[in-house]
Amino acid sequence: YNFLFDKQRGLRAICHKPETISSAKYKGKRLLSVDHSHSTGKVRDLLCTRCNLAIGQFDEDIMTLYNAIYYLENHSEK
C-alpha cells in the first residue's frame, strides 16, 4: 500500500485527486482501495471507493466503459 501510495503521490489513480473523506477508524483520511484484477488477482493501483465500485459495476469490461464515455459525450450539455 505505502509503495503504491508514494508512487501515486497520494493521488487516486483514476480521478487524480487526494482522498478527502475522513475516517474515524484510521483517525484521518480514509485509505484508498487497493484495486486488483478479478481474473488474475494482480494488484493494479490505489483508487477511491467510488472509482473502484464503478469499475466493478461495469464488470471491468473495457468496451462497456468506452460506450459509457461515448454516451456521456453525446449527451453532454456543453
C-alpha positions in Angstrom: 0.0 0.0 0.0 2.7 2.5 1.0 4.7 1.8 -2.1 1.7 2.5 -4.4 0.6 5.5 -2.3 4.1 7.1 -2.7 4.3 6.1 -6.4 0.9 7.8 -7.0 2.0 10.8 -4.9 -1.0 10.2 -2.6 -3.5 10.7 -5.5 -6.2 8.4 -6.7 -5.2 6.5 -9.8 -8.3 7.4 -11.9 -9.6 10.7 -10.8 -6.1 12.0 -9.8 -7.3 13.7 -6.6 -6.2 13.3 -3.0 -8.6 11.5 -0.6 -10.7 14.0 1.3 -13.1 11.8 3.2 -12.3 11.4 6.8 -12.3 8.0 8.6 -12.8 7.7 12.3 -11.4 4.1 12.0 -8.0 5.4 10.8 -8.1 8.7 12.6 -7.6 10.7 9.5 -8.3 10.3 5.8 -9.9 7.2 4.5 -7.4 4.7 3.0 -7.6 4.3 -0.7 -8.9 1.0 -2.2 -6.3 -1.5 -3.4 -7.6 -2.3 -6.9 -7.0 -5.7 -8.4 -7.9 -7.7 -11.4 -10.7 -10.2 -10.6 -9.5 -12.6 -13.3 -5.8 -12.7 -12.3 -5.8 -11.3 -8.7 -3.0 -8.9 -9.7 -2.9 -5.6 -7.8 -3.1 -2.6 -10.1 -3.2 0.7 -8.2 -5.0 2.6 -5.5 -8.4 4.0 -6.2 -11.1 5.9 -4.3 -14.0 3.8 -3.3 -16.2 5.5 -5.9 -14.0 4.7 -8.9 -13.3 1.2 -7.6 -17.0 0.4 -7.3 -17.7 2.0 -10.8 -15.2 -0.3 -12.4 -16.8 -3.3 -10.7 -20.3 -2.2 -11.7 -19.1 -2.2 -15.3 -17.7 -5.8 -14.8 -14.2 -4.5 -15.7 -15.5 -4.5 -19.4 -13.5 -2.0 -21.4 -16.0 -1.8 -24.2 -18.8 -1.0 -21.8 -16.7 1.7 -20.3 -16.0 3.1 -23.8 -19.7 3.0 -24.5 -20.4 4.9 -21.3 -17.9 7.6 -22.3 -19.4 7.8 -25.8 -22.9 8.1 -24.2 -21.8 10.9 -21.9 -20.1 12.8 -24.7 -23.2 12.6 -26.8 -25.5 13.8 -24.0 -23.2 16.5 -22.7 -24.8 19.9 -22.2 -21.5 21.7 -23.1 
